[in-house]
């Protein structure tokens, strides 16, 4: 078997005597794109800096192409790692043109090869008409394309991107993430993205690691993180959803306020071994159905073009989310018929009331 392009084994990082990254392990294959996803202060940027060599590891190891580059005993110099890095603030050289910014790390090449590489990346990143411009003339999205081109120019083994789209508006952020994914896949570049935005992560990464308090809670693809979260913490962070109470009755039946669920019809469902459980319901699990005897009161609604996202209050006062086609326009306070239509369901032991 070939070695993964990037491998972390039980990596811990301390800063100022405080444990910031706690026993993190994952692998990214050559040409793969991973994402470290979590809220501010969770340790994801510190972990990225440890991969780059800016921070030392206090235990564990970081390996690139099968060779250890960081252990508590030794740290390979940053410039010898063949790692490219794109920072949150772009960090372009203001006195250099776009062309010269991209070519900055190509001084060992001949002028002809340097120009060819710049032109290649400019074409891939759709900035060919900006090569003679200077950074202060560019939009945020254009600056980020230039920063990515500059980091990719020397053909690094691994490209590290630290919140690269955070300064952009949400729509542009996801669009650019998809475009950059296409460029990285075209070039066969192995990459790690750091982000706090799950939709940006979904658009760009093959696998995503959810980090909280310095710990890696789950490393998986977006589909599995959404439909089969490994813990309540992951379920709470990924996607939109709510927990409702359930009661296991027999081996294949769960009773809920929204009706009885036959778990034999649900993919990969496992009861947590307790009678009283909490079930994770996503908005696409709760269907609008005018004929349903189960009603819920509309308390909030958000128009999303093709659909409304409704926040609905059940008789118990519990609230659930539901996606409905936007031509089903219900007013705030109006009762709305709903039914469960669940293909994936995750159950956790019911949390004690505090």
N, C-alpha and C positions, 0 to 999 in steps of 0.2 A: 504493500500500500504506500502511496505517496504521502509525504508529510503535508499537513495543512499549512497554508501560507502564514497563518497567525494562530498561535496557541498560547493560552494562559492556563497555568496550573496552580490553583490555590494561592492566588496573588493577594497579598496584604500590603497596604501602604499606610504608613503613619506620617502625619504632618504635625509638627509641634508637639509630639508625644501623644497625639490623639489618633485613634484608629479611624481612617477615612474609608478605606476599601478593605472588605473583610472576606478573605478566602474565595475569590472569584475565579472560576474556571469556565472556559468556553473555547471553541475552535471555529475558525473561518477558513473554508477551503480556498484554494487559488481561484481567483476570479469571482469569489463570493462577496456579497455586501452585507455587513452586519450593522446593527444599530444598538447603541446603549441608550435606553429610554428611561427617563425618570424625572421627578420634580427637581427644582433647583436645590442644590445642597446635598443631593443624594450620593455624590462621589463619582459620578460618571465622567466628568471632565478630568478629575484627578487620575482616574483609571486610564483615560486616553493619553494623558501626559506621561504616565508610566510606560505605556506602550512606545511612545515616541522617544523616551529616555530623558525627559525633563525632570521626572521624579524617580527616586529610587524605590525599589520594592523591599519591604522589611522581611517578607517570607514568600515562598513560591517562586515561580519563574515565568518569564515571557520569552517565547521562541518565535523566530521568523524563519520560514523555510527549513524547519527542523533543527536550527541552531539556536541555543540559548543566548539571548542578548541582555537579559536582566535577571540577576539572582541577588540575594543579599551579599554574596561574596564578590561579584563582578558585574560591571555594567559597561556594555559596549558603547563607545562614543556615539552621540546622536548622528553625526555626519557620516558614520560608517554603516548605519542601519538601512539606508536606502528607503527611508520613510518620508513621504510628503505630507505636509500639514496645511490645512486651510482653516484660518481662524475666523472667529465670529465677526471681527471688525475688518475683514478683508486684508488689511496690512499691505496694501499696494504701495509702491514707491511713487510718491506724488510728482517727483521731478522726471520720471521716466514715462515714455509713451506706453500704450497698451502693448505694442510690439516688443518693446525693450523689457517691459515687466515680464512677459511670457518667456522671453529668451534669457532671463537673468541667470538661470541655473544651467545654461547650455554652453558655457564658455569653452568647454573642452572640445566642442564640435567645430568643424569647419564652418565658415560663413554660409556656404550653400546648404549644408545639412541643418544648420540652425534655422535658416529661413524656411526650409521645407517643413521642419517640425512645427514652427510657429504657424505657418499657413494651414497645416493639417489640423491643428487644434482649433484655430480660428474658424475653420469650416465646420468642424464637429460641434462647436459651441455657439455657432451662429453670431460671431463677433467680427467677421471679416471686414466689415465696413467701419470698425472702430479702431483698427490697428494704429492709426496715426493720432488718435485722440489721447488726452491725458485723463487720469482718474477723476479729477474734480468735475469733468464734463459728463461723467457717466451716471446713470441711475444706479440704485442699490442692486438691482438684479444684474445689470451689466457688469458692475464691479465684482460681483460674486462669480460670474462666469470667467472673468479675467483671472481672479484669484485661483479658481479651480484649474484653469488652463496652465497657469504658472506652476502650480504644484504637480500637475501631471506631466509637464514637459520633459523632465529627466527620466521618465518611466520608472517611478518608484516601485518597490516591491509591495508596499502597502500605502494607501492614501487615507489619512485621518482627517475627518471633517468635524470641527467643534462648533455646533449650533450654527451652521453656515447660512441658514435662511431666516434666522430669528428676526432680522431687521425688516423683513418683507411682510406685506399683508398676506393674509391667510390664503387667498386664492392663488396669488403668484407663488407663494411658498410651495404649495403642493404641485403646481404646474412645473416649477423649476426642478423640484425633487424628481419628478418623473423623467424630465429631460436629461438631468445629470445621470440618472440611473442608466438610461440608454447609452450615453457616452461612455460610462465606465464599463458597461457590458461589451460595447464595441471594442474597447481597448483591452479588455480582459484584466482590468485593474481590480485588485483586492482592496476593499475599503471598509472602514468603520466610521459610522456617523454617530455623533452625540446629539440627542434631541430631547426636548420635553413635550414635543407635539406628536401624538400618536398617528395622526393622519399623514404627516410628513414621513414618519417612519414606515407606515404601511405602503406609501407610494414608492419608496426608494429601496427598502432593505429586503433581502431574502429571509433573514432571521433576525429576531429582535430579542434583546435581553432587558427585562424589566428590573430596574435597580431601586432599592429602597434602603436607606440607612446603611449604605455601603455594601449591602448583600445583593447578590444576583438571585432574584426570586424565581425566574423562569427564562430559559433560552429556547425560543421556538419560532415557528413562522406565525404570521399575523392571523391566519385562520384559526390555528389552535389556541393562540392567546385569547382570541375573542370568544371562541365557542367552548374551549376546555381549559379555562384558567386553572392553574395548579393550586391557587390559594385565594382566600378572600381579598388579600391585598392586591393581587393581580387583577381579579375580577373588578375590584373597585376602580382601578386605574385605567384599565383598557375598555374602551367603548362606553356606551351608555346602557344603563340597566339598573334594576332594583332587586332587592332581596325580599321575597315573600315567605311567610311561614308555610310549612307543609308538615304532614304527618304520614309516615310510612305505615301502610296497612297491608300486611302480607309482603310477598317478595317482589311484586310487580305493580303495586298500586300506591299512589300518593294522593292524599286528599289535600286540597287547597281551597282558599276562599273563591277562587275562580273556577272551581270544578275539580273533578277527579281526573288524574293523569295515569294512563296505562303506560308504564315505562318500557314495556316490551317494544313499543313503536319508536323508541328514541335511541339514536345511535350512541353507542359506547357509554350508556348511563350506568353509574354505580352509586348505590346508596352508601352513605358514610358510616353505616353500622349503628346508627342511633334512630330512635323512632321520631323524635322531634327534629326537624331539619329546616334549613333555609335554602330556598331555591333561587337561582339567579335567572331573572327574566330580562331578555333584551327587548327593545321596542318591536323587533320583527317577530317576536313570539306572541304578541298580543294583537290579534286581528280585529279590525272593525267589522261588525256584523249586526245590521239593524234587526235581524230576526232572532238574535240571541236573547235568552231570558236574563242573562247577566248584564247589568247596566253599571256604568260608572259615570261620574260627573266630570265634565271638562273643567279643569281649573287653569290650564295654560295651553297655549298652542303656538307653534312656530312654523311659519310657512317656509318650505324648502323647495319650492318649484313644483316638482312632480308629486311631492307628498307633504302632508302636515305631520309634525311630531307633536302628538297630544300628551299632556300630563293629565292623568285621570285619577280621580279619588274614588276608592271603593267604599262600601258601606261601613267598613271598619275604620275608615280614615286613612288606610294605607294608600299610597300613591304608586301607580305603575305608569310606564311609558308605552305608547302605541304609535306605529307608523300607519297612516291611512292615505289613500290616493287623494290628491288635493281637491278633486271635485266633490269629495265628502266633507263639506265645510260646516262644522258644528260650532255653535256659539259657546262662549264661556258660560258655565253654569248649566248647560244643557246635558241631559243624560244621553249616553252613547252606548250602543250595544257592542259587546266585545266577547271574544272567545279565545281560548288558547289554541295555538297551532304550532307545536314545539317539535323541532327536529333535533336540536341539541339542547341538553339540559344539564346543568351542573348543580350538585347538591353539596352543602357543607353542614357540619353539625351546627345546630341552632346556637347562636351566641346567647349567653346568659344575660338577663336584663340587669342593668346597673343603674 
